[in-house]
Amino acid sequence: MTAEAPPDTLTIAQRAVSLATAAGASEAEALVSADAAQLTRFANSEIHQNVAETNGSLNLRVAIGKRVGVASSNRLDDDGLRRLAETAVAIARNSAELEDWGGLPEPTPIADQPAGWSEATAGATPEGRAEGVRAVIAAADAVGVRAFGSFSTSAEHVAVANSHGVRAAQRRTAGQLLSVMMDPDGGSGYAEQAGVDIGAIDAEVVGREAATKARATDNPVAVEPGDWTVVLEEYAVVDLLSMLAYMGFSALAVQEERSFAEPGRVIGSELVTIVDDASEPGAMPMAFDYEGVAKQRVVLVERGVCRDVVWDAQTAARGGRQSTGHGLPAPNPYGPFPLNMVMSPGTTDRDALVGEMERGLLVTRFHYTNPVHPKLAIVTGMTRDGTFLVEGGRIAGPVRNLRFTQSYLAALAGTVAVGSERRTIRGDFGGVLVPPVRIDGWTFTGATEH
């Protein structure tokens, strides 16, 4: 599959719906995806792998009354579609009824999102990615550290059709350059840039950032666990938003009474506004969700106050709402999910976030984070690839990584400064546009030996 000659995904989706209806389905929905993905990986400051994959897949959901069946295949020829339709219908006939089945969605007006596509990314070459990697490695060589990481590009064509008249097609591109650098004495640093257009990814900046962090984390010292003021860089803030989305910003989580989200509840400081906005260029735009419903901008937190959560067709039918265009591919036990999260910027420049902190820690990113108590949004995890002690508004030196057990709601409430600049980071579930933040009262519960 190429940018110039993609498969006709919408025609394939419509054909699958017709075959499913002919096979006995009272409702049918076809999700077709055709993508081309490439990856250039490097380790020990050398490129060691360059791979490319093209793939086409079809996910077919059918309903016979309140009995629902889902089947998928990567065979997109007519015989493959017919077999898939028969399989999905057979699954539905042998499934228990879903008493609260709300039916497949009706058509919605869908606005095109041209900012979600870049010809430069769609036409990216191994040589072009190698040039970017070369710049990263050069930055590592300049300070005597080793570079590891990857440069990935992808182009995707997606279409959804259903028996109620939904007809939706879109194309999207994404690029990501990331690097972890290792110092001979054990230091490590991380940097990343992501976006729709790889032309906006500055490999030299990524390289310098990771290399500087790796060099600066030599010989870290131990600090006592406890409650600290912290500056979280964007890579750590992404984890904060993604975890909150996973634990609470979903209508299914609310309906199952495991979410912290309640309209009107104050959960953060007035500096915190978080939305899900698929039209925001920095959040890797989408025109519609995986059910073919137009994406809506949803205000999740406004000046610290909970406003809404995201909805898909099933949770909306159950709750007497309209889908906000946040459905995931069926079968979906997770419910709707925000895939284009955006945190509003503040007025504090990057240097002042640290410069105005009398004593605290600068945290590059987290890893191995896991929910402890979803209702309270308590998460445990560790710092990684650059944690520094700050004294008198200056970085005093590196510290050993720390483990935390922290309510992310308390972190929102303790936010005292928000950076004026934002970065696009590729989160676990989509594009995330975030600033760095300063938070009072982050609870560290232990330290590592390294």
VOPAGU-2260 file (C-alpha; in pm, 1 decimal, decimal comma):
REM VOPAGU-2260
SITE   aa  ch    i         X         Y         Z
SITE  MET   A    0       0,0       0,0       0,0
SITE  THR   A    1     132,4     343,3     -90,5
SITE  ALA   A    2      10,7     697,0     -42,0
SITE  GLU   A    3     -60,0     721,4    -416,9
SITE  ALA   A    4    -249,2     395,1    -456,4
SITE  PRO   A    5    -430,4     292,0    -138,1
SITE  PRO   A    6    -684,4      14,1    -149,1
SITE  ASP   A    7   -1046,6     128,1    -177,6
SITE  THR   A    8   -1123,4      72,9     187,5
SITE  LEU   A    9   -1473,8     220,4     180,3
SITE  THR   A   10   -1583,6       1,4    -110,7
SITE  ILE   A   11   -1451,8    -304,9      74,3
SITE  ALA   A   12   -1638,7    -200,2     390,0
SITE  GLN   A   13   -1965,2    -150,8     201,8
SITE  ARG   A   14   -1930,4    -487,7      29,8
SITE  ALA   A   15   -1873,2    -660,3     365,0
SITE  VAL   A   16   -2186,1    -499,8     509,2
SITE  SER   A   17   -2392,4    -615,7     209,8
SITE  LEU   A   18   -2266,0    -972,4     242,5
SITE  ALA   A   19   -2334,9    -979,6     615,5
SITE  THR   A   20   -2688,8    -854,0     563,0
SITE  ALA   A   21   -2743,9   -1115,3     293,5
SITE  ALA   A   22   -2616,9   -1382,7     533,6
SITE  GLY   A   23   -2886,2   -1295,8     786,2
SITE  ALA   A   24   -2758,7   -1004,7     995,2
SITE  SER   A   25   -3015,5    -745,0    1097,5
SITE  GLU   A   26   -2731,2    -497,0    1154,3
SITE  ALA   A   27   -2375,2    -498,3    1024,5
SITE  GLU   A   28   -2067,3    -279,7    1062,1
SITE  ALA   A   29   -1737,7    -312,1     875,9
SITE  LEU   A   30   -1413,6    -144,8     983,6
SITE  VAL   A   31   -1139,3    -164,7     720,6
SITE  SER   A   32    -782,4     -56,8     782,4
SITE  ALA   A   33    -496,8     -54,4     532,8
SITE  ASP   A   34    -164,3      65,4     661,9
SITE  ALA   A   35     199,0      89,3     568,1
SITE  ALA   A   36     442,8     110,9     858,4
SITE  GLN   A   37     820,7     144,6     860,9
SITE  LEU   A   38    1073,1     133,0    1142,5
SITE  THR   A   39    1443,1     210,9    1160,3
SITE  ARG   A   40    1591,9      89,4    1487,4
SITE  PHE   A   41    1935,9     166,8    1628,4
SITE  ALA   A   42    2140,4      36,3    1922,5
SITE  ASN   A   43    2494,1     102,0    2047,3
SITE  SER   A   44    2500,7     401,1    1811,2
SITE  GLU   A   45    2447,6     187,4    1499,5
SITE  ILE   A   46    2145,4     116,2    1285,9
SITE  HIS   A   47    2075,6    -253,4    1320,4
SITE  GLN   A   48    1728,0    -296,0    1174,8
SITE  ASN   A   49    1512,4    -145,9     904,7
SITE  VAL   A   50    1172,3    -306,6     850,4
SITE  ALA   A   51     854,2    -225,8     662,7
SITE  GLU   A   52     510,0    -381,6     673,6
SITE  THR   A   53     191,6    -334,9     474,1
SITE  ASN   A   54    -128,0    -479,5     607,2
SITE  GLY   A   55    -497,9    -479,2     534,0
SITE  SER   A   56    -758,9    -594,2     781,3
SITE  LEU   A   57   -1133,9    -601,5     819,4
SITE  ASN   A   58   -1327,6    -614,7    1145,1
SITE  LEU   A   59   -1691,2    -713,6    1099,1
SITE  ARG   A   60   -1953,3    -670,3    1371,3
SITE  VAL   A   61   -2303,6    -804,1    1312,3
SITE  ALA   A   62   -2620,0    -819,4    1518,9
SITE  ILE   A   63   -2919,9   -1049,3    1489,7
SITE  GLY   A   64   -3167,0    -885,1    1719,9
SITE  LYS   A   65   -2971,0    -849,2    2042,0
SITE  ARG   A   66   -2721,1   -1120,7    1961,3
SITE  VAL   A   67   -2386,6    -974,8    1851,4
SITE  GLY   A   68   -2093,9   -1142,2    1678,7
SITE  VAL   A   69   -1754,6   -1009,1    1574,6
SITE  ALA   A   70   -1502,9   -1162,2    1334,8
SITE  SER   A   71   -1191,4   -1027,2    1164,4
SITE  SER   A   72    -970,2   -1119,5     870,9
SITE  ASN   A   73    -687,9    -989,2     655,9
SITE  ARG   A   74    -843,5   -1137,8     343,0
SITE  LEU   A   75   -1010,1    -853,6     156,4
SITE  ASP   A   76   -1103,6   -1037,8    -165,1
SITE  ASP   A   77   -1467,8   -1122,1    -230,8
SITE  ASP   A   78   -1441,1   -1484,3    -122,2
SITE  GLY   A   79   -1266,3   -1378,4     199,1
SITE  LEU   A   80   -1538,0   -1121,0     269,6
SITE  ARG   A   81   -1811,1   -1378,5     214,8
SITE  ARG   A   82   -1649,0   -1627,2     450,0
SITE  LEU   A   83   -1602,9   -1355,3     710,0
SITE  ALA   A   84   -1968,6   -1252,1     687,0
SITE  GLU   A   85   -2082,2   -1612,1     734,3
SITE  THR   A   86   -1850,6   -1653,4    1033,0
SITE  ALA   A   87   -1966,0   -1333,9    1204,5
SITE  VAL   A   88   -2331,5   -1425,5    1154,7
SITE  ALA   A   89   -2272,7   -1776,3    1291,3
SITE  ILE   A   90   -2103,1   -1627,2    1598,4
SITE  ALA   A   91   -2396,3   -1392,3    1655,1
SITE  ARG   A   92   -2651,2   -1675,5    1625,6
SITE  ASN   A   93   -2465,1   -1871,8    1890,7
SITE  SER   A   94   -2412,9   -1578,0    2129,0
SITE  ALA   A   95   -2624,5   -1483,8    2429,5
SITE  GLU   A   96   -2846,2   -1179,4    2394,2
SITE  LEU   A   97   -2715,0    -845,4    2516,5
SITE  GLU   A   98   -3015,8    -710,7    2702,2
SITE  ASP   A   99   -2899,0    -349,7    2677,8
SITE  TRP   A  100   -2775,1    -367,3    2317,3
SITE  GLY   A  101   -2827,2     -17,9    2180,2
SITE  GLY   A  102   -2774,5     -93,9    1813,5
SITE  LEU   A  103   -2518,2      37,5    1569,5
SITE  PRO   A  104   -2481,9     414,3    1534,1
SITE  GLU   A  105   -2662,1     630,4    1281,0
SITE  PRO   A  106   -2472,4     854,6    1035,7
SITE  THR   A  107   -2325,6    1181,6    1167,7
SITE  PRO   A  108   -2187,4    1480,0     973,9
SITE  ILE   A  109   -1812,6    1421,3     946,2
SITE  ALA   A  110   -1564,9    1702,1     882,5
SITE  ASP   A  111   -1246,1    1612,6     698,6
SITE  GLN   A  112    -922,7    1653,5     893,9
SITE  PRO   A  113    -652,7    1734,5     636,1
SITE  ALA   A  114    -409,0    1816,7     917,1
SITE  GLY   A  115    -399,8    1444,7     994,2
SITE  TRP   A  116    -209,3    1364,0     673,3
SITE  SER   A  117     143,4    1450,0     557,9
SITE  GLU   A  118     283,3    1358,9     219,0
SITE  ALA   A  119     632,6    1380,4     364,4
SITE  THR   A  120     549,6    1112,6     621,7
SITE  ALA   A  121     359,3     894,2     376,6
SITE  GLY   A  122     654,7     905,1     138,5
SITE  ALA   A  123     926,4     860,2     400,2
SITE  THR   A  124    1222,4     647,5     291,4
SITE  PRO   A  125    1474,5     434,6     481,5
SITE  GLU   A  126    1742,2     679,8     370,7
SITE  GLY   A  127    1547,3     971,3     516,8
SITE  ARG   A  128    1500,6     798,7     850,4
SITE  ALA   A  129    1869,2     701,4     848,4
SITE  GLU   A  130    1960,3    1069,9     810,5
SITE  GLY   A  131    1759,5    1148,2    1122,5
SITE  VAL   A  132    1920,4     864,2    1312,8
SITE  ARG   A  133    2263,6     981,5    1198,9
SITE  ALA   A  134    2198,4    1320,8    1360,4
SITE  VAL   A  135    2094,8    1153,9    1686,6
SITE  ILE   A  136    2405,1     933,8    1690,1
SITE  ALA   A  137    2627,6    1231,5    1612,9
SITE  ALA   A  138    2493,7    1406,5    1923,4
SITE  ALA   A  139    2572,4    1096,1    2127,6
SITE  ASP   A  140    2922,5    1067,4    1985,2
SITE  ALA   A  141    2990,6    1433,1    2064,1
SITE  VAL   A  142    2961,8    1370,7    2439,2
SITE  GLY   A  143    3075,5    1008,7    2455,6
SITE  VAL   A  144    2745,6     827,5    2517,3
SITE  ARG   A  145    2570,5     545,9    2328,1
SITE  ALA   A  146    2244,2     595,9    2142,3
SITE  PHE   A  147    1951,8     354,8    2128,2
SITE  GLY   A  148    1607,5     411,4    1983,3
SITE  SER   A  149    1388,4     410,4    1676,2
SITE  PHE   A  150    1247,0     626,8    1401,1
SITE  SER   A  151     904,5     510,1    1284,2
SITE  THR   A  152     665,4     631,3    1015,3
SITE  SER   A  153     320,7     511,5     914,8
SITE  ALA   A  154      38,3     587,1     673,8
SITE  GLU   A  155    -307,8     449,8     738,9
SITE  HIS   A  156    -633,5     448,4     543,8
SITE  VAL   A  157    -944,8     368,0     748,5
SITE  ALA   A  158   -1306,8     324,1     644,0
SITE  VAL   A  159   -1624,8     237,1     831,6
SITE  ALA   A  160   -1960,5     141,8     680,9
SITE  ASN   A  161   -2270,8       6,5     846,7
SITE  SER   A  162   -2621,9    -100,5     758,2
SITE  HIS   A  163   -2771,6     223,2     893,7
SITE  GLY   A  164   -2596,4     428,6     629,0
SITE  VAL   A  165   -2268,5     519,9     796,4
SITE  ARG   A  166   -2007,9     581,0     525,4
SITE  ALA   A  167   -1678,5     724,9     648,7
SITE  ALA   A  168   -1322,3     721,3     518,2
SITE  GLN   A  169   -1006,9     896,5     633,6
SITE  ARG   A  170    -630,5     879,3     601,7
SITE  ARG   A  171    -371,5     949,8     869,1
SITE  THR   A  172       5,0     961,3     903,3
SITE  ALA   A  173     231,7     952,0    1207,0
SITE  GLY   A  174     602,0     975,3    1275,8
SITE  GLN   A  175     801,1     927,1    1594,4
SITE  LEU   A  176    1170,1     961,3    1673,0
SITE  LEU   A  177    1282,3     855,7    2019,0
SITE  SER   A  178    1614,4     785,6    2179,7
SITE  VAL   A  179    1743,5     650,5    2507,3
SITE  MET   A  180    2111,5     726,2    2558,5
SITE  MET   A  181    2345,2     550,2    2800,0
SITE  ASP   A  182    2656,5     692,9    2961,2
SITE  PRO   A  183    2952,3     459,0    3034,9
SITE  ASP   A  184    2915,3     542,4    3404,9
SITE  GLY   A  185    2549,2     442,0    3416,2
SITE  GLY   A  186    2368,6     764,7    3333,4
SITE  SER   A  187    2074,9     766,0    3092,5
SITE  GLY   A  188    1870,2    1023,8    2907,3
SITE  TYR   A  189    1555,2    1024,4    2698,2
SITE  ALA   A  190    1406,6    1244,4    2427,4
SITE  GLU   A  191    1123,3    1212,1    2179,0
SITE  GLN   A  192     940,4    1403,4    1909,2
SITE  ALA   A  193     626,0    1285,5    1733,7
SITE  GLY   A  194     368,9    1422,2    1494,9
SITE  VAL   A  195     176,4    1390,4    1173,8
SITE  ASP   A  196     456,1    1546,1     964,3
SITE  ILE   A  197     807,6    1411,0    1006,4
SITE  GLY   A  198     934,1    1734,6     855,4
SITE  ALA   A  199     859,9    1893,8    1193,5
SITE  ILE   A  200    1074,8    1640,4    1379,7
SITE  ASP   A  201    1417,1    1787,3    1454,8
SITE  ALA   A  202    1655,5    1494,0    1495,8
SITE  GLU   A  203    1942,4    1714,7    1613,0
SITE  VAL   A  204    1729,1    1851,4    1896,5
SITE  VAL   A  205    1621,6    1501,2    1998,4
SITE  GLY   A  206    1983,5    1387,0    1996,9
SITE  ARG   A  207    2116,5    1680,2    2197,6
SITE  GLU   A  208    1842,2    1652,9    2457,7
SITE  ALA   A  209    1893,1    1281,0    2520,5
SITE  ALA   A  210    2273,2    1308,3    2512,6
SITE  THR   A  211    2282,4    1600,8    2755,0
SITE  LYS   A  212    2056,4    1415,0    2998,2
SITE  ALA   A  213    2265,1    1098,8    2974,9
SITE  ARG   A  214    2585,5    1288,2    3050,7
SITE  ALA   A  215    2425,9    1485,4    3332,0
SITE  THR   A  216    2298,3    1176,7    3515,5
SITE  ASP   A  217    2644,0    1034,4    3592,6
SITE  ASN   A  218    2700,1     927,4    3952,9
SITE  PRO   A  219    2356,4    1002,8    4098,8
SITE  VAL   A  220    2312,4    1048,4    4472,3
SITE  ALA   A  221    2035,3     915,5    4692,3
SITE  VAL   A  222    1768,7    1145,2    4834,1
SITE  GLU   A  223    1514,5    1061,8    5099,9
SITE  PRO   A  224    1169,9     951,9    4984,4
SITE  GLY   A  225     876,9    1166,6    5093,9
SITE  ASP   A  226     661,1    1446,6    4961,8
SITE  TRP   A  227     849,9    1657,1    4710,0
SITE  THR   A  228     778,2    1949,3    4484,0
SITE  VAL   A  229     839,9    1823,7    4130,1
SITE  VAL   A  230     868,7    1956,2    3779,4
SITE  LEU   A  231     738,7    1693,0    3542,6
SITE  GLU   A  232     861,2    1716,5    3185,8
SITE  GLU   A  233     619,2    1639,0    2905,2
SITE  TYR   A  234     711,2    1269,2    2891,8
SITE  ALA   A  235     594,9    1229,1    3252,9
SITE  VAL   A  236     283,8    1443,5    3202,3
SITE  VAL   A  237     173,7    1211,8    2920,9
SITE  ASP   A  238     167,3     926,2    3169,2
SITE  LEU   A  239     -44,0    1133,6    3405,7
SITE  LEU   A  240    -304,7    1207,7    3136,6
SITE  SER   A  241    -303,7     856,9    2991,2
SITE  MET   A  242    -357,1     698,2    3331,4
SITE  LEU   A  243    -643,7     933,7    3412,4
SITE  ALA   A  244    -800,1     847,2    3077,7
SITE  TYR   A  245    -760,0     476,1    3141,4
SITE  MET   A  246    -902,6     492,8    3493,1
SITE  GLY   A  247   -1177,2     747,8    3465,9
SITE  PHE   A  248   -1248,7     956,3    3155,8
SITE  SER   A  249   -1464,1     683,7    2999,1
SITE  ALA   A  250   -1842,3     657,5    3018,0
SITE  LEU   A  251   -1807,3     282,5    3076,5
SITE  ALA   A  252   -1591,5     344,9    3384,0
SITE  VAL   A  253   -1860,1     581,4    3512,9
SITE  GLN   A  254   -2140,9     335,5    3443,4
SITE  GLU   A  255   -1949,9      59,0    3617,4
SITE  GLU   A  256   -1890,4     293,8    3915,0
SITE  ARG   A  257   -1512,9     262,7    3900,4
SITE  SER   A  258   -1439,5     616,5    3780,1
SITE  PHE   A  259   -1341,0     924,0    3979,3
SITE  ALA   A  260   -1516,9    1148,3    3726,3
SITE  GLU   A  261   -1827,4    1336,6    3838,9
SITE  PRO   A  262   -1959,2    1646,4    3656,6
SITE  GLY   A  263   -1891,0    1952,0    3869,5
SITE  ARG   A  264   -1640,7    1782,1    4097,6
SITE  VAL   A  265   -1321,7    1979,3    4161,1
SITE  ILE   A  266   -1024,7    1750,6    4095,4
SITE  GLY   A  267    -748,4    1993,8    4002,3
SITE  SER   A  268    -617,4    2344,1    4040,8
SITE  GLU   A  269    -754,8    2624,2    3825,1
SITE  LEU   A  270    -444,7    2590,2    3606,7
SITE  VAL   A  271    -557,0    2248,1    3478,7
SITE  THR   A  272    -773,2    2219,4    3167,3
SITE  ILE   A  273    -777,5    1891,8    2973,8
SITE  VAL   A  274    -981,1    1822,3    2661,0
SITE  ASP   A  275    -999,5    1550,3    2402,9
SITE  ASP   A  276    -984,1    1726,2    2067,4
SITE  ALA   A  277    -933,6    1526,8    1749,0
SITE  SER   A  278    -921,8    1844,8    1539,7
SITE  GLU   A  279    -609,4    1973,3    1719,6
SITE  PRO   A  280    -312,6    1936,4    1478,1
SITE  GLY   A  281     -75,9    1862,9    1766,4
SITE  ALA   A  282    -286,0    1570,5    1884,9
SITE  MET   A  283    -266,2    1368,0    1559,9
SITE  PRO   A  284    -615,1    1446,8    1423,0
SITE  MET   A  285    -894,0    1199,2    1346,7
SITE  ALA   A  286   -1219,6    1268,2    1163,2
SITE  PHE   A  287   -1421,8     985,2    1316,5
SITE  ASP   A  288   -1394,4     694,1    1556,6
SITE  TYR   A  289   -1381,1     320,1    1490,7
SITE  GLU   A  290   -1762,0     307,0    1472,1
SITE  GLY   A  291   -1774,3     573,3    1200,3
SITE  VAL   A  292   -1907,8     846,0    1434,1
SITE  ALA   A  293   -1775,7    1200,2    1396,9
SITE  LYS   A  294   -1522,9    1296,9    1663,3
SITE  GLN   A  295   -1642,2    1564,1    1903,6
SITE  ARG   A  296   -1435,0    1791,6    2121,8
SITE  VAL   A  297   -1497,2    1686,9    2481,5
SITE  VAL   A  298   -1398,0    1900,5    2779,2
SITE  LEU   A  299   -1281,8    1656,3    3045,1
SITE  VAL   A  300   -1148,3    1901,6    3302,8
SITE  GLU   A  301   -1204,8    2277,6    3288,7
SITE  ARG   A  302   -1000,0    2491,2    3526,8
SITE  GLY   A  303    -980,6    2198,2    3765,4
SITE  VAL   A  304   -1347,9    2098,6    3744,4
SITE  CYS   A  305   -1474,0    1770,5    3595,3
SITE  ARG   A  306   -1705,3    1840,6    3301,3
SITE  ASP   A  307   -1764,9    1525,9    3096,6
SITE  VAL   A  308   -1631,5    1190,9    2984,4
SITE  VAL   A  309   -1617,0    1032,8    2639,1
SITE  TRP   A  310   -1894,1     811,6    2498,9
SITE  ASP   A  311   -1930,0     543,6    2232,7
SITE  ALA   A  312   -2251,3     409,9    2078,0
SITE  GLN   A  313   -2321,0     146,2    2342,4
SITE  THR   A  314   -2252,0     356,4    2652,0
SITE  ALA   A  315   -2444,5     646,6    2496,7
SITE  ALA   A  316   -2750,6     426,6    2435,3
SITE  ARG   A  317   -2730,2     298,9    2790,5
SITE  GLY   A  318   -2693,7     649,3    2936,1
SITE  GLY   A  319   -2940,6     837,3    2717,3
SITE  ARG   A  320   -2663,5    1033,8    2548,8
SITE  GLN   A  321   -2517,7    1074,0    2201,2
SITE  SER   A  322   -2184,8     914,7    2112,3
SITE  THR   A  323   -1900,9    1165,3    2120,5
SITE  GLY   A  324   -1707,5     965,0    1860,6
SITE  HIS   A  325   -1479,8     771,3    2093,4
SITE  GLY   A  326   -1561,9     411,6    2007,0
SITE  LEU   A  327   -1283,3     154,7    1977,1
SITE  PRO   A  328   -1283,0    -148,5    1744,6
SITE  ALA   A  329   -1518,9    -430,5    1845,3
SITE  PRO   A  330   -1509,3    -641,8    2050,2
SITE  ASN   A  331   -1425,2    -377,1    2302,8
SITE  PRO   A  332   -1427,6    -451,4    2677,6
SITE  TYR   A  333   -1265,1    -115,6    2759,6
SITE  GLY   A  334   -1545,2     112,9    2648,7
SITE  PRO   A  335   -1485,6     452,5    2486,7
SITE  PHE   A  336   -1144,4     613,4    2517,2
SITE  PRO   A  337    -995,2     961,0    2460,1
SITE  LEU   A  338    -738,4     923,0    2181,5
SITE  ASN   A  339    -644,9    1288,6    2123,4
SITE  MET   A  340    -582,1    1442,1    2464,5
SITE  VAL   A  341    -475,4    1803,7    2495,9
SITE  MET   A  342    -373,1    1993,8    2809,9
SITE  SER   A  343    -395,0    2370,4    2793,5
SITE  PRO   A  344     -67,0    2562,5    2826,1
SITE  GLY   A  345       6,3    2796,5    3112,8
SITE  THR   A  346     209,9    3115,4    3135,1
SITE  THR   A  347     534,8    2987,2    3288,3
SITE  ASP   A  348     833,8    2943,1    3059,4
SITE  ARG   A  349    1040,2    2626,5    3079,9
SITE  ASP   A  350    1332,7    2778,2    3268,6
SITE  ALA   A  351    1106,7    2938,4    3526,8
SITE  LEU   A  352     940,1    2607,2    3612,0
SITE  VAL   A  353    1268,3    2502,3    3767,0
SITE  GLY   A  354    1399,5    2848,8    3847,5
SITE  GLU   A  355    1105,1    2929,3    4075,1
SITE  MET   A  356    1142,7    2604,2    4271,3
SITE  GLU   A  357    1337,0    2646,6    4595,6
SITE  ARG   A  358    1391,6    2273,4    4649,3
SITE  GLY   A  359    1250,8    1982,0    4457,5
SITE  LEU   A  360    1304,0    1729,3    4182,0
SITE  LEU   A  361    1305,8    1754,1    3804,2
SITE  VAL   A  362    1159,5    1434,3    3653,1
SITE  THR   A  363    1211,0    1342,8    3287,9
SITE  ARG   A  364     968,2    1053,4    3263,3
SITE  PHE   A  365     804,4     759,9    3441,4
SITE  HIS   A  366     797,0     389,7    3365,9
SITE  TYR   A  367     627,8      75,0    3491,7
SITE  THR   A  368     327,6     272,5    3612,8
SITE  ASN   A  369      23,4      74,9    3727,0
SITE  PRO   A  370    -308,5     165,3    3889,7
SITE  VAL   A  371    -341,4      85,3    4258,7
SITE  HIS   A  372    -688,3     232,3    4322,7
SITE  PRO   A  373    -873,8     351,9    4008,1
SITE  LYS   A  374   -1153,5     526,6    4199,8
SITE  LEU   A  375    -896,5     740,9    4380,6
SITE  ALA   A  376    -664,6     749,0    4076,8
SITE  ILE   A  377    -373,7     618,7    4283,1
SITE  VAL   A  378     -83,1     499,7    4068,7
SITE  THR   A  379     253,6     346,8    4147,2
SITE  GLY   A  380     560,4     371,2    3927,1
SITE  MET   A  381     921,0     484,8    3899,4
SITE  THR   A  382    1123,7     771,3    3758,8
SITE  ARG   A  383    1358,2     703,5    3468,9
SITE  ASP   A  384    1620,3     852,3    3236,2
SITE  GLY   A  385    1692,0    1174,5    3418,3
SITE  THR   A  386    1588,6    1270,8    3772,2
SITE  PHE   A  387    1759,7    1575,2    3922,0
SITE  LEU   A  388    1772,7    1756,8    4252,9
SITE  VAL   A  389    1687,9    2126,6    4233,0
SITE  GLU   A  390    1805,5    2369,8    4500,7
SITE  GLY   A  391    1762,9    2744,1    4492,6
SITE  GLY   A  392    1614,0    2729,5    4144,8
SITE  ARG   A  393    1917,1    2548,9    3998,8
SITE  ILE   A  394    1984,1    2187,6    3911,3
SITE  ALA   A  395    2220,9    2063,9    4182,0
SITE  GLY   A  396    2286,2    1721,2    4031,5
SITE  PRO   A  397    2137,4    1381,7    3943,6
SITE  VAL   A  398    1960,1    1161,5    4195,2
SITE  ARG   A  399    1885,5     791,4    4194,5
SITE  ASN   A  400    1553,0     684,2    4056,5
SITE  LEU   A  401    1261,3     689,0    4296,3
SITE  ARG   A  402     943,6     485,9    4331,0
SITE  PHE   A  403     618,4     671,2    4390,6
SITE  THR   A  404     266,5     590,3    4503,1
SITE  GLN   A  405      65,0     892,9    4412,8
SITE  SER   A  406    -294,5     999,9    4355,2
SITE  TYR   A  407    -297,5    1156,2    4011,4
SITE  LEU   A  408    -600,0    1358,2    4121,4
SITE  ALA   A  409    -392,8    1498,8    4406,6
SITE  ALA   A  410    -126,0    1580,1    4146,5
SITE  LEU   A  411    -379,0    1781,8    3945,9
SITE  ALA   A  412    -488,6    1957,6    4263,9
SITE  GLY   A  413    -126,1    2032,3    4352,6
SITE  THR   A  414     -39,6    2182,2    4014,1
SITE  VAL   A  415     105,0    2527,6    4084,4
SITE  ALA   A  416     259,6    2612,5    3745,8
SITE  VAL   A  417     204,3    2502,3    3385,0
SITE  GLY   A  418     451,3    2552,7    3103,8
SITE  SER   A  419     374,9    2792,9    2821,2
SITE  GLU   A  420     506,4    2557,4    2552,5
SITE  ARG   A  421     372,5    2213,7    2457,9
SITE  ARG   A  422     497,6    1904,1    2280,3
SITE  THR   A  423     330,2    1628,6    2085,6
SITE  ILE   A  424     408,9    1291,9    2240,4
SITE  ARG   A  425     286,3     957,3    2120,1
SITE  GLY   A  426      98,9     815,5    2418,3
SITE  ASP   A  427     -14,5     460,5    2476,1
SITE  PHE   A  428    -339,8     516,5    2287,4
SITE  GLY   A  429    -288,6     813,5    2055,7
SITE  GLY   A  430    -136,3    1155,9    2018,8
SITE  VAL   A  431    -107,5    1371,1    2332,7
SITE  LEU   A  432     -27,2    1743,7    2337,0
SITE  VAL   A  433     106,4    1850,9    2677,0
SITE  PRO   A  434     312,5    2113,8    2859,3
SITE  PRO   A  435     551,3    2051,0    3149,0
SITE  VAL   A  436     410,2    2124,0    3496,5
SITE  ARG   A  437     520,1    2195,5    3851,6
SITE  ILE   A  438     336,5    2010,4    4128,7
SITE  ASP   A  439     355,4    2047,7    4506,0
SITE  GLY   A  440     340,2    1729,5    4712,6
SITE  TRP   A  441     439,5    1435,4    4492,3
SITE  THR   A  442     477,8    1129,3    4718,0
SITE  PHE   A  443     788,0     917,1    4667,5
SITE  THR   A  444     785,5     597,4    4871,7
SITE  GLY   A  445    1126,7     444,8    4799,9
SITE  ALA   A  446    1456,7     473,5    4618,2
SITE  THR   A  447    1654,8     242,7    4389,7
SITE  GLU   A  448    2021,8     156,7    4408,5
SITE  HIS   A  449    2090,0     310,9    4068,8
